């Protein structure tokens, strides 16, 4: 009898181990992933509305596209784990009325997004889902930094080239342009008109971004 009991217990433990190995390690629940997708949907809604309201702030349109990729990545991860996130939907939020308020609200929202992701990442055991969440975390951190650059330096100081957009101090730009123009003028006593033309061209090259120049901020 004891021998039979021992065999039964050993077999039961073996089955439990096999079952544990076959099931994906996971800590995030269906509800948590649904909430995370809702968070990204709300961010996409926010940036889409802000891009339409403030088209001069190119970062909003860029971030709206990025949030769509975040949503797709989460839905794909949930499907792999057999979890449904169909209940996810954007929150009903008020759209800020000024650019300043919009940037402040968007930065606060990205910080909230970052905290939610950190909580999920800390306890996640599924390696593939954890990788997805880490990628989203890096993306949200880039979003926050892009918004902060615009808030700190101003939309009018956006300087774009083939490497993307950067933000420079307006005073430094004026000083640099003026010095360059004066140097050209002093060097060209016989070509004064050319020096002035070059100075004007330098100022044009340091104007704000146009809609076709700015690249993605994320």
N, CA, C and O of each residue as an XYZ file, in Angstrom:
872
protein
N       0.824     -1.211      0.000
C       0.000      0.000      0.000
C       0.859      1.262      0.000
O       0.600      2.213     -0.737
N       1.883      1.243      0.843
C       2.778      2.395      0.916
C       3.477      2.610     -0.418
O       3.693      3.745     -0.845
N       3.830      1.492     -1.079
C       4.519      1.579     -2.360
C       3.607      2.203     -3.411
O       4.046      3.026     -4.214
N       2.337      1.807     -3.401
C       1.370      2.357     -4.360
C       1.169      3.850     -4.124
O       1.103      4.640     -5.066
N       1.073      4.217     -2.857
C       0.901      5.639     -2.509
C       2.092      6.461     -2.980
O       1.925      7.565     -3.499
N       3.291      5.924     -2.798
C       4.511      6.620     -3.198
C       4.544      6.812     -4.709
O       4.921      7.875     -5.203
N       4.144      5.769     -5.440
C       4.122      5.860     -6.901
C       3.102      6.905     -7.355
O       3.357      7.667     -8.287
N       1.944      6.933     -6.688
C       0.889      7.889     -7.037
C       1.358      9.326     -6.826
O       1.151     10.189     -7.679
N       1.989      9.570     -5.687
C       2.471     10.925     -5.368
C       3.547     11.355     -6.351
O       3.559     12.495     -6.817
N       4.460     10.422     -6.667
C       5.529     10.733     -7.620
C       4.946     11.078     -8.985
O       5.383     12.029     -9.633
N       3.963     10.303     -9.415
C       3.318     10.568    -10.704
C       2.599     11.895    -10.716
O       2.646     12.617    -11.712
N       1.933     12.229     -9.622
C       1.207     13.495     -9.523
C       2.157     14.680     -9.594
O       1.875     15.662    -10.281
N       3.274     14.597     -8.891
C       4.270     15.669     -8.918
C       4.843     15.845    -10.317
O       5.078     16.967    -10.767
N       5.064     14.724    -11.000
C       5.587     14.786    -12.367
C       4.615     15.505    -13.291
O       5.022     16.334    -14.105
N       3.326     15.185    -13.164
C       2.307     15.840    -13.985
C       2.248     17.342    -13.718
O       2.092     18.143    -14.640
N       2.375     17.708    -12.458
C       2.353     19.134    -12.091
C       3.539     19.863    -12.703
O       3.393     20.979    -13.202
N       4.715     19.237    -12.670
C       5.917     19.846    -13.241
C       5.785     20.009    -14.745
O       6.160     21.044    -15.294
N       5.249     18.984    -15.419
C       5.071     19.050    -16.867
C       4.080     20.145    -17.239
O       4.291     20.893    -18.194
N       3.001     20.227    -16.473
C       1.990     21.262    -16.731
C       2.572     22.651    -16.542
O       2.276     23.570    -17.307
N       3.401     22.798    -15.517
C       4.031     24.088    -15.260
C       4.982     24.489    -16.362
O       5.087     25.669    -16.698
N       5.686     23.503    -16.935
C       6.631     23.787    -18.014
C       5.913     24.144    -19.303
O       6.427     24.943    -20.087
N       4.754     23.582    -19.542
C       4.035     23.816    -20.793
C       3.273     25.131    -20.794
O       2.995     25.672    -21.865
N       2.933     25.657    -19.637
C       2.194     26.911    -19.552
C       3.153     28.094    -19.554
O       4.175     28.053    -18.869
N       2.841     29.161    -20.318
C       3.718     30.325    -20.345
C       3.742     31.033    -18.999
O       2.702     31.224    -18.368
N       4.938     31.422    -18.564
C       5.054     32.167    -17.311
C       4.446     33.543    -17.516
O       4.773     34.226    -18.486
N       3.577     33.954    -16.624
C       2.891     35.216    -16.832
C       2.410     35.768    -15.502
O       1.936     35.033    -14.635
N       2.542     37.076    -15.362
C       2.050     37.726    -14.159
C       0.954     38.725    -14.494
O       0.021     38.911    -13.713
N       1.062     39.380    -15.671
C       0.059     40.370    -16.057
C      -1.279     39.689    -16.304
O      -1.348     38.672    -16.994
N      -2.329     40.247    -15.746
C      -3.663     39.681    -15.924
C      -4.329     40.285    -17.157
O      -3.846     41.264    -17.725
N      -5.433     39.690    -17.552
C      -6.195     40.202    -18.688
C      -6.667     41.623    -18.418
O      -6.664     42.470    -19.311
N      -7.068     41.871    -17.190
C      -7.528     43.213    -16.811
C      -6.403     44.233    -16.907
O      -6.607     45.346    -17.391
N      -5.213     43.851    -16.442
C      -4.074     44.773    -16.482
C      -3.672     45.102    -17.915
O      -3.380     46.256    -18.229
N      -3.657     44.100    -18.779
C      -3.316     44.362    -20.174
C      -4.394     45.194    -20.862
O      -4.089     46.045    -21.698
N      -5.644     44.949    -20.511
C      -6.740     45.748    -21.064
C      -6.601     47.204    -20.638
O      -6.796     48.112    -21.446
N      -6.267     47.427    -19.375
C      -6.057     48.791    -18.877
C      -4.889     49.463    -19.591
O      -4.934     50.658    -19.882
N      -3.837     48.680    -19.874
C      -2.666     49.237    -20.546
C      -2.995     49.624    -21.984
O      -2.542     50.659    -22.472
N      -3.781     48.794    -22.659
C      -4.205     49.123    -24.022
C      -5.099     50.367    -24.006
O      -4.984     51.227    -24.878
N      -5.980     50.459    -23.022
C      -6.837     51.644    -22.884
C      -5.996     52.895    -22.679
O      -6.303     53.957    -23.221
N      -4.944     52.763    -21.899
C      -4.033     53.888    -21.654
C      -3.404     54.368    -22.960
O      -3.323     55.571    -23.210
N      -2.963     53.427    -23.787
C      -2.335     53.786    -25.057
C      -3.369     54.344    -26.036
O      -3.061     55.248    -26.813
N      -4.587     53.812    -26.004
C      -5.659     54.337    -26.855
C      -5.987     55.781    -26.492
O      -6.219     56.619    -27.363
N      -6.003     56.053    -25.203
C      -6.280     57.416    -24.742
C      -5.176     58.366    -25.186
O      -5.447     59.496    -25.590
N      -3.929     57.902    -25.110
C      -2.803     58.722    -25.559
C      -2.913     59.014    -27.050
O      -2.666     60.137    -27.489
N      -3.284     57.996    -27.829
C      -3.459     58.192    -29.272
C      -4.566     59.207    -29.556
O      -4.417     60.072    -30.419
N      -5.672     59.095    -28.826
C      -6.776     60.053    -28.982
C      -6.317     61.463    -28.626
O      -6.615     62.420    -29.341
N      -5.595     61.584    -27.522
C      -5.100     62.886    -27.078
C      -4.224     63.531    -28.141
O      -4.444     64.684    -28.511
N      -3.227     62.791    -28.637
C      -2.285     63.363    -29.600
C      -2.938     63.633    -30.954
O      -2.568     64.586    -31.640
N      -3.901     62.808    -31.340
C      -4.614     63.045    -32.596
C      -5.397     64.349    -32.526
O      -5.386     65.141    -33.468
N      -6.074     64.564    -31.408
C      -6.846     65.799    -31.224
C      -5.928     67.019    -31.134
O      -6.230     68.069    -31.701
N      -4.821     66.880    -30.429
C      -3.885     68.004    -30.288
C      -3.219     68.336    -31.620
O      -2.974     69.505    -31.916
N      -2.925     67.316    -32.423
C      -2.310     67.548    -33.733
C      -3.254     68.336    -34.638
O      -2.814     69.186    -35.411
N      -4.554     68.049    -34.540
C      -5.542     68.774    -35.340
C      -5.737     70.200    -34.826
O      -5.957     71.126    -35.608
N      -5.654     70.367    -33.516
C      -5.887     71.679    -32.906
C      -4.667     72.584    -33.002
O      -4.799     73.797    -33.170
N      -3.470     71.992    -32.893
C      -2.224     72.769    -32.947
C      -1.292     72.168    -34.003
O      -0.283     71.558    -33.650
N      -1.610     72.330    -35.292
C      -0.800     71.708    -36.352
C       0.635     72.215    -36.403
O       1.510     71.555    -36.963
N       0.877     73.386    -35.817
C       2.245     73.917    -35.815
C       3.168     73.136    -34.885
O       4.389     73.223    -35.012
N       2.602     72.378    -33.957
C       3.407     71.570    -33.030
C       3.492     70.153    -33.601
O       2.651     69.303    -33.309
N       4.510     69.915    -34.412
C       4.614     68.669    -35.175
C       4.734     67.428    -34.291
O       4.389     66.324    -34.713
N       5.219     67.613    -33.079
C       5.447     66.459    -32.212
C       4.148     65.706    -31.912
O       4.178     64.492    -31.707
N       3.020     66.399    -31.882
C       1.758     65.735    -31.555
C       1.373     64.691    -32.608
O       0.971     63.579    -32.265
N       1.496     65.048    -33.878
C       1.167     64.099    -34.953
C       2.107     62.901    -34.926
O       1.684     61.767    -35.150
N       3.383     63.158    -34.650
C       4.360     62.073    -34.581
C       4.027     61.099    -33.454
O       4.109     59.883    -33.627
N       3.652     61.644    -32.302
C       3.351     60.795    -31.148
C       2.050     60.017    -31.340
O       1.916     58.901    -30.838
N       1.101     60.593    -32.057
C      -0.146     59.869    -32.338
C       0.148     58.595    -33.126
O      -0.428     57.542    -32.851
N       1.041     58.692    -34.100
C       1.423     57.515    -34.895
C       2.153     56.492    -34.030
O       1.934     55.287    -34.160
N       3.015     56.979    -33.155
C       3.768     56.082    -32.281
C       2.838     55.310    -31.348
O       3.048     54.123    -31.098
N       1.812     55.987    -30.834
C       0.872     55.318    -29.927
C       0.106     54.202    -30.635
O      -0.242     53.199    -30.012
N      -0.155     54.368    -31.916
C      -0.821     53.304    -32.675
C       0.050     52.051    -32.718
O      -0.458     50.932    -32.645
N       1.355     52.242    -32.837
C       2.275     51.095    -32.826
C       2.303     50.437    -31.447
O       2.412     49.215    -31.344
N       2.207     51.238    -30.394
C       2.162     50.691    -29.036
C       0.917     49.814    -28.854
O       0.987     48.725    -28.285
N      -0.212     50.306    -29.344
C      -1.466     49.557    -29.229
C      -1.356     48.221    -29.960
O      -1.753     47.180    -29.435
N      -0.816     48.262    -31.172
C      -0.681     47.040    -31.972
C       0.228     46.026    -31.284
O      -0.054     44.828    -31.298
N       1.320     46.504    -30.681
C       2.266     45.608    -29.997
C       1.611     44.929    -28.797
O       1.813     43.737    -28.569
N       0.831     45.685    -28.035
C       0.153     45.111    -26.868
C      -0.922     44.105    -27.272
O      -1.065     43.055    -26.644
N      -1.669     44.425    -28.312
C      -2.715     43.506    -28.770
C      -2.115     42.197    -29.267
O      -2.663     41.121    -29.025
N      -0.995     42.295    -29.958
C      -0.322     41.093    -30.458
C       0.178     40.237    -29.300
O       0.056     39.012    -29.328
N       0.745     40.888    -28.280
C       1.244     40.159    -27.108
C       0.097     39.486    -26.359
O       0.224     38.345    -25.913
N      -1.015     40.191    -26.225
C      -2.175     39.625    -25.524
C      -2.727     38.414    -26.275
O      -3.094     37.412    -25.662
N      -2.785     38.511    -27.598
C      -3.300     37.404    -28.408
C      -2.419     36.168    -28.261
O      -2.923     35.046    -28.203
N      -1.117     36.369    -28.201
C      -0.198     35.236    -28.045
C      -0.442     34.512    -26.727
O      -0.308     33.292    -26.644
N      -0.799     35.271    -25.709
C      -1.031     34.691    -24.382
C      -2.469     34.217    -24.187
O      -2.830     33.727    -23.117
N      -3.279     34.367    -25.220
C      -4.668     33.927    -25.111
C      -5.530     34.838    -24.265
O      -6.533     34.402    -23.700
N      -5.141     36.117    -24.174
C      -5.892     37.086    -23.373
C      -6.655     38.038    -24.288
O      -6.145     38.447    -25.331
N      -7.859     38.385    -23.900
C      -8.675     39.302    -24.685
C      -8.579     40.722    -24.125
O      -8.738     40.943    -22.925
N      -8.314     41.684    -25.023
C      -8.282     43.094    -24.617
C      -9.347     43.874    -25.398
O      -9.228     45.084    -25.588
N     -10.381     43.168    -25.842
C     -11.439     43.793    -26.640
C     -12.197     44.857    -25.853
O     -12.806     45.751    -26.440
N     -12.160     44.763    -24.539
C     -12.885     45.739    -23.714
C     -12.146     47.074    -23.614
O     -12.686     48.041    -23.076
N     -10.931     47.131    -24.122
C     -10.141     48.365    -24.034
C     -10.779     49.475    -24.862
O     -11.270     49.237    -25.965
N     -10.766     50.684    -24.319
C     -11.295     51.839    -25.040
C     -10.662     53.109    -24.472
O     -10.269     53.133    -23.306
N     -10.560     54.168    -25.288
C      -9.967     55.413    -24.795
C     -10.846     56.083    -23.755
O     -12.073     56.004    -23.817
N     -10.211     56.737    -22.806
C     -10.956     57.462    -21.773
C     -11.518     58.757    -22.348
O     -10.982     59.304    -23.312
N     -12.582     59.233    -21.757
C     -13.204     60.489    -22.179
C     -12.493     61.635    -21.464
O     -12.817     61.966    -20.324
N     -11.526     62.229    -22.145
C     -10.727     63.291    -21.526
C     -10.993     64.628    -22.209
O     -11.405     64.674    -23.369
N     -10.755     65.707    -21.481
C     -10.888     67.049    -22.032
C      -9.592     67.433    -22.733
O      -8.505     67.209    -22.201
N      -9.705     68.006    -23.915
C      -8.530     68.424    -24.676
C      -8.131     69.833    -24.240
O      -8.966     70.737    -24.268
N      -6.882     70.039    -23.842
C      -6.425     71.364    -23.406
C      -6.649     72.437    -24.478
O      -6.657     72.145    -25.673
N      -6.831     73.676    -24.027
C      -7.182     74.762    -24.944
C      -5.982     75.541    -25.458
O      -6.088     76.218    -26.481
N      -4.845     75.464    -24.777
C      -3.656     76.199    -25.219
C      -2.504     75.232    -25.441
O      -2.507     74.114    -24.927
N      -1.515     75.677    -26.216
C      -0.334     74.844    -26.472
C       0.389     74.534    -25.172
O       0.822     73.405    -24.944
N       0.516     75.553    -24.314
C       1.220     75.363    -23.046
C       0.535     74.304    -22.184
O       1.187     73.419    -21.630
N      -0.788     74.410    -22.081
C      -1.538     73.422    -21.295
C      -1.470     72.039    -21.937
O      -1.406     71.023    -21.245
N      -1.486     72.015    -23.257
C      -1.425     70.737    -23.977
C      -0.108     70.021    -23.710
O      -0.094     68.815    -23.464
N       0.993     70.757    -23.758
C       2.306     70.155    -23.510
C       2.417     69.666    -22.068
O       2.934     68.579    -21.811
N       1.923     70.482    -21.125
C       1.983     70.095    -19.711
C       1.134     68.850    -19.456
O       1.561     67.938    -18.749
N      -0.059     68.816    -20.029
C      -0.948     67.667    -19.847
C      -0.344     66.413    -20.471
O      -0.381     65.335    -19.877
N       0.213     66.562    -21.670
C       0.805     65.418    -22.370
C       1.996     64.855    -21.605
O       2.171     63.639    -21.537
N       2.816     65.732    -21.028
C       3.964     65.255    -20.245
C       3.499     64.501    -19.004
O       4.051     63.457    -18.659
N       2.480     65.038    -18.338
C       1.943     64.362    -17.149
C       1.364     63.001    -17.523
O       1.500     62.032    -16.777
N       0.721     62.941    -18.677
C       0.135     61.669    -19.120
C       1.224     60.643    -19.420
O       1.079     59.468    -19.085
N       2.315     61.083    -20.052
C       3.419     60.161    -20.348
C       4.057     59.644    -19.058
O       4.452     58.480    -18.986
N       4.161     60.497    -18.047
C       4.712     60.049    -16.762
C       3.814     58.988    -16.131
O       4.303     58.019    -15.551
N       2.503     59.175    -16.244
C       1.566     58.172    -15.735
C       1.733     56.854    -16.494
O       1.719     55.776    -15.899
N       1.889     56.958    -17.802
C       2.090     55.784    -18.649
C       3.364     55.043    -18.252
O       3.386     53.814    -18.184
N       4.415     55.802    -17.994
C       5.705     55.224    -17.591
C       5.571     54.457    -16.282
O       6.107     53.357    -16.147
N       4.858     55.034    -15.315
C       4.679     54.366    -14.022
C       3.877     53.074    -14.158
O       4.203     52.074    -13.519
N       2.843     53.087    -14.976
C       2.046     51.875    -15.199
C       2.904     50.764    -15.795
O       2.813     49.607    -15.386
N       3.736     51.129    -16.762
C       4.595     50.138    -17.412
C       5.630     49.578    -16.447
O       5.921     48.383    -16.470
N       6.183     50.433    -15.604
C       7.189     49.974    -14.642
C       6.601     48.950    -13.672
O       7.261     47.973    -13.319
N       5.366     49.178    -13.244
C       4.704     48.242    -12.324
C       4.524     46.878    -12.988
O       4.781     45.844    -12.371
N       4.086     46.879    -14.240
C       3.885     45.620    -14.957
C       5.206     44.902    -15.218
O       5.301     43.684    -15.068
N       6.223     45.669    -15.611
C       7.529     45.077    -15.933
C       8.147     44.412    -14.712
O       8.739     43.338    -14.813
N       8.008     45.057    -13.559
C       8.647     44.557    -12.336
C       8.181     43.151    -11.967
O       8.967     42.352    -11.459
N       6.923     42.846    -12.215
C       6.402     41.539    -11.800
C       6.206     40.565    -12.959
O       5.816     39.418    -12.742
N       6.471     41.009    -14.184
C       6.218     40.146    -15.340
C       7.232     39.014    -15.436
O       8.433     39.229    -15.277
N       6.742     37.811    -15.697
C       7.596     36.632    -15.801
C       7.708     36.109    -17.229
O       8.647     35.383    -17.555
N       6.762     36.474    -18.072
C       6.821     36.042    -19.467
C       7.845     36.900    -20.208
O       7.682     38.115    -20.315
N       8.898     36.266    -20.717
C      10.024     37.001    -21.302
C       9.607     37.843    -22.501
O      10.050     38.984    -22.637
N       8.766     37.300    -23.368
C       8.366     38.023    -24.574
C       7.500     39.234    -24.245
O       7.678     40.306    -24.824
N       6.563     39.062    -23.315
C       5.727     40.187    -22.910
C       6.563     41.247    -22.204
O       6.350     42.445    -22.393
N       7.509     40.803    -21.395
C       8.377     41.748    -20.694
C       9.185     42.577    -21.685
O       9.412     43.766    -21.466
N       9.620     41.946    -22.779
C      10.367     42.664    -23.810
C       9.487     43.724    -24.470
O       9.932     44.843    -24.722
N       8.249     43.364    -24.743
C       7.307     44.316    -25.340
C       7.079     45.502    -24.408
O       7.096     46.654    -24.840
N       6.868     45.211    -23.134
C       6.625     46.275    -22.155
C       7.838     47.182    -22.005
O       7.688     48.395    -21.861
N       9.034     46.611    -22.037
C      10.254     47.416    -21.953
C      10.401     48.324    -23.169
O      10.832     49.470    -23.044
N      10.045     47.817    -24.337
C      10.097     48.640    -25.546
C       9.112     49.797    -25.449
O       9.416     50.919    -25.854
N       7.936     49.519    -24.911
C       6.944     50.576    -24.729
C       7.420     51.607    -23.710
O       7.176     52.804    -23.866
N       8.098     51.139    -22.672
C       8.629     52.047    -21.659
C       9.648     53.003    -22.273
O       9.611     54.207    -22.019
N      10.555     52.463    -23.078
C      11.549     53.313    -23.741
C      10.867     54.320    -24.661
O      11.276     55.478    -24.744
N       9.820     53.863    -25.352
C       9.090     54.763    -26.230
C       8.419     55.888    -25.465
O       8.464     57.041    -25.894
N       7.800     55.571    -24.341
C       7.130     56.594    -23.533
C       8.132     57.589    -22.951
O       7.835     58.777    -22.831
N       9.309     57.104    -22.595
C      10.349     58.002    -22.097
C      10.817     58.944    -23.205
O      11.082     60.119    -22.951
N      10.918     58.433    -24.426
C      11.279     59.301    -25.552
C      10.174     60.322    -25.816
O      10.453     61.481    -26.124
N       8.938     59.892    -25.695
C       7.812     60.815    -25.884
C       7.894     61.969    -24.879
O       7.754     63.138    -25.241
N       8.121     61.617    -23.625
C       8.208     62.642    -22.582
C       9.342     63.623    -22.881
O       9.164     64.836    -22.768
N      10.501     63.097    -23.260
C      11.652     63.961    -23.538
C      11.393     64.874    -24.732
O      11.797     66.037    -24.721
N      10.727     64.363    -25.754
C      10.407     65.180    -26.926
C       9.455     66.311    -26.551
O       9.639     67.450    -26.981
N       8.447     66.000    -25.755
C       7.502     67.024    -25.303
C       8.193     68.068    -24.436
O       7.911     69.261    -24.547
N       9.087     67.622    -23.580
C       9.789     68.538    -22.678
C      10.691     69.490    -23.456
O      10.818     70.662    -23.100
N      11.320     68.984    -24.522
C      12.170     69.859    -25.338
C      11.343     70.974    -25.961
O      11.775     72.127    -25.994
N      10.164     70.638    -26.451
C       9.302     71.663    -27.043
C       8.850     72.656    -25.977
O       8.862     73.864    -26.211
N       8.454     72.157    -24.811
C       7.985     73.029    -23.731
C       9.097     73.948    -23.228
O       8.856     75.122    -22.948
N      10.308     73.416    -23.114
C      11.421     74.192    -22.568
C      11.969     75.211    -23.558
O      12.376     76.302    -23.159
N      11.982     74.870    -24.841
C      12.679     75.697    -25.821
C      11.775     76.424    -26.798
O      12.219     77.352    -27.473
N      10.527     76.024    -26.885
C       9.600     76.718    -27.768
C       9.525     76.101    -29.153
O      10.528     75.643    -29.700
N       8.327     76.095    -29.708
C       8.113     75.519    -31.035
C       8.906     76.271    -32.086
O       9.398     75.667    -33.040
N       9.039     77.601    -31.925
C       9.702     78.411    -32.947
C      11.197     78.137    -33.047
O      11.835     78.560    -34.011
N      11.769     77.435    -32.063
C      13.206     77.159    -32.082
C      13.542     75.778    -32.634
O      14.662     75.293    -32.466
N      12.581     75.152    -33.285
C      12.823     73.836    -33.868
C      13.672     73.984    -35.118
O      13.275     74.667    -36.062
N      14.835     73.351    -35.132
C      15.742     73.390    -36.280
C      15.863     71.985    -36.840
O      16.285     71.069    -36.133
N      15.495     71.802    -38.115
C      15.472     70.466    -38.700
C      16.510     70.314    -39.799
O      16.782     71.249    -40.551
N      17.079     69.128    -39.879
C      17.970     68.767    -40.978
C      17.799     67.289    -41.265
O      16.830     66.676    -40.817
N      18.739     66.707    -42.016
C      18.594     65.302    -42.379
C      18.681     64.366    -41.180
O      18.288     63.204    -41.279
N      19.191     64.853    -40.042
C      19.316     64.022    -38.845
C      18.096     64.118    -37.932
O      18.029     63.428    -36.914
N      17.137     64.963    -38.284
C      15.952     65.102    -37.451
C      15.809     66.517    -36.926
O      16.368     67.455    -37.495
N      15.059     66.675    -35.840
C      14.791     67.990    -35.260
C      15.533     68.177    -33.945
O      15.575     67.271    -33.113
N      16.110     69.341    -33.764
C      16.715     69.715    -32.488
C      16.163     71.076    -32.097
O      15.560     71.774    -32.913
N      16.376     71.444    -30.842
C      15.872     72.717    -30.351
C      17.035     73.527    -29.797
O      17.761     73.066    -28.917
N      17.207     74.747    -30.324
C      18.327     75.581    -29.938
C      17.832     76.868    -29.303
O      16.710     77.312    -29.547
N      18.690     77.453    -28.488
C      18.365     78.703    -27.819
C      18.291     79.841    -28.831
O      19.196     80.008    -29.649
N      17.214     80.622    -28.776
C      16.999     81.682    -29.750
C      18.103     82.733    -29.704
O      18.553     83.209    -30.746
N      18.539     83.096    -28.498
C      19.587     84.111    -28.354
C      20.881     83.634    -29.003
O      21.534     84.397    -29.715
N      21.258     82.381    -28.764
C      22.463     81.829    -29.374
C      22.362     81.814    -30.889
O      23.351     82.064    -31.578
N      21.189     81.525    -31.410
C      20.997     81.528    -32.852
C      21.228     82.911    -33.431
O      21.897     83.053    -34.454
N      20.678     83.939    -32.781
C      20.835     85.303    -33.282
C      22.292     85.722    -33.232
O      22.805     86.339    -34.166
N      22.958     85.381    -32.131
C      24.360     85.758    -31.978
C      25.224     85.104    -33.044
O      26.091     85.745    -33.638
N      24.980     83.832    -33.276
C      25.755     83.086    -34.260
C      25.525     83.640    -35.661
O      26.471     83.809    -36.430
N      24.267     83.921    -35.991
C      23.955     84.432    -37.318
C      24.552     85.811    -37.536
O      25.101     86.112    -38.596
N      24.429     86.656    -36.489
C      24.953     88.005    -36.624
C      26.451     88.008    -36.817
O      26.970     88.726    -37.671
N      27.165     87.194    -36.015
C      28.616     87.126    -36.135
C      29.050     86.654    -37.497
O      30.009     87.182    -38.059
N      28.368     85.674    -38.036
C      28.719     85.139    -39.340
C      28.497     86.192    -40.412
O      29.326     86.375    -41.304
N      27.355     86.886    -40.313
C      27.058     87.893    -41.317
C      28.054     89.030    -41.267
O      28.497     89.492    -42.319
N      28.432     89.513    -40.057
C      29.381     90.606    -39.939
C      30.747     90.217    -40.474
O      31.430     91.017    -41.113
N      31.142     88.960    -40.201
C      32.438     88.501    -40.691
C      32.479     88.483    -42.200
O      33.488     88.873    -42.788
N      31.437     88.053    -42.833
C      31.386     88.018    -44.287
C      31.401     89.434    -44.853
O      32.017     89.700    -45.885
N      30.711     90.337    -44.157
C      30.645     91.713    -44.636
C      32.006     92.391    -44.544
O      32.403     93.131    -45.444
N      32.719     92.132    -43.442
C      34.031     92.744    -43.259
C      35.031     92.214    -44.267
O      35.937     92.944    -44.668
N      34.898     90.996    -44.677
C      35.828     90.368    -45.599
C      35.615     90.797    -47.035
O      36.480     90.569    -47.881
N      34.492     91.407    -47.326
C      34.141     91.650    -48.725
C      33.836     93.117    -48.947
O      32.683     93.485    -49.170
N      34.848     93.950    -48.890
C      34.650     95.376    -49.127
C      34.162     95.629    -50.547
O      33.348     96.517    -50.803
N      34.686     94.820    -51.456
C      34.298     95.001    -52.847
C      33.054     94.187    -53.180
O      32.464     94.348    -54.249
N      32.663     93.319    -52.265
C      31.506     92.450    -52.520
C      30.492     92.590    -51.384
O      29.995     91.591    -50.864
N      30.196     93.806    -51.011
C      29.323     94.064    -49.875
C      27.938     93.468    -50.085
O      27.347     92.922    -49.153
N      27.428     93.570    -51.282
C      26.102     93.020    -51.563
C      26.065     91.523    -51.371
O      25.084     90.981    -50.861
N      27.143     90.841    -51.783
C      27.188     89.384    -51.621
C      27.200     89.016    -50.158
O      26.551     88.052    -49.753
N      27.940     89.781    -49.350
C      28.000     89.500    -47.914
C      26.641     89.629    -47.265
O      26.251     88.801    -46.443
N      25.905     90.700    -47.649
C      24.571     90.872    -47.076
C      23.634     89.760    -47.512
O      22.793     89.306    -46.735
N      23.781     89.320    -48.763
C      22.936     88.229    -49.255
C      23.191     86.952    -48.504
O      22.259     86.216    -48.179
N      24.480     86.679    -48.220
C      24.808     85.471    -47.473
C      24.264     85.542    -46.058
O      23.824     84.536    -45.502
N      24.298     86.754    -45.469
C      23.783     86.903    -44.117
C      22.287     86.631    -44.077
O      21.791     85.964    -43.168
N      21.570     87.154    -45.071
C      20.137     86.904    -45.119
C      19.818     85.441    -45.302
O      18.872     84.918    -44.713
N      20.633     84.769    -46.141
C      20.405     83.339    -46.348
C      20.617     82.562    -45.068
O      19.890     81.611    -44.782
N      21.632     82.975    -44.280
C      21.890     82.296    -43.009
C      20.712     82.405    -42.068
O      20.374     81.447    -41.372
N      20.062     83.611    -42.043
C      18.911     83.778    -41.165
C      17.742     82.907    -41.607
O      17.021     82.354    -40.777
N      17.555     82.786    -42.958
C      16.461     81.959    -43.443
C      16.660     80.505    -43.071
O      15.703     79.801    -42.749
N      17.912     80.053    -43.115
C      18.193     78.649    -42.814
C      17.949     78.305    -41.361
O      17.856     77.126    -41.020
N      17.842     79.311    -40.484
C      17.626     79.047    -39.062
C      16.199     79.372    -38.635
O      15.936     79.587    -37.452
N      15.281     79.407    -39.595
C      13.879     79.642    -39.233
C      13.276     78.382    -38.654
O      13.921     77.333    -38.618
N      12.024     78.486    -38.195
C      11.366     77.323    -37.599
C      11.073     76.249    -38.623
O      11.194     76.484    -39.825
N      10.686     75.071    -38.158
C      10.419     73.934    -39.038
C       9.181     74.182    -39.876
O       8.226     74.816    -39.427
N       9.209     73.673    -41.104
C       8.006     73.615    -41.913
C       7.409     72.233    -41.776
O       8.012     71.342    -41.177
N       6.233     72.057    -42.328
C       5.545     70.771    -42.164
C       6.289     69.637    -42.838
O       6.154     68.486    -42.423
N       7.079     69.930    -43.878
C       7.789     68.868    -44.594
C       9.164     68.578    -44.030
O       9.782     67.578    -44.397
N       9.664     69.447    -43.130
C      11.034     69.287    -42.653
C      11.135     68.417    -41.421
O      12.066     67.623    -41.287
N      10.184     68.564    -40.526
C      10.310     67.877    -39.240
C      10.170     66.384    -39.386
O       9.267     65.895    -40.065
N      11.060     65.668    -38.753
C      10.982     64.212    -38.736
C      10.411     63.760    -37.411
O      10.140     64.578    -36.532
N      10.227     62.453    -37.262
C       9.602     61.919    -36.070
C      10.416     62.215    -34.832
O      11.642     62.102    -34.843
N       9.731     62.598    -33.753
C      10.421     62.934    -32.508
C      10.641     61.738    -31.631
O      11.446     61.810    -30.703
N       9.974     60.652    -31.876
C      10.119     59.526    -30.959
C      11.346     58.727    -31.242
O      11.613     57.741    -30.555
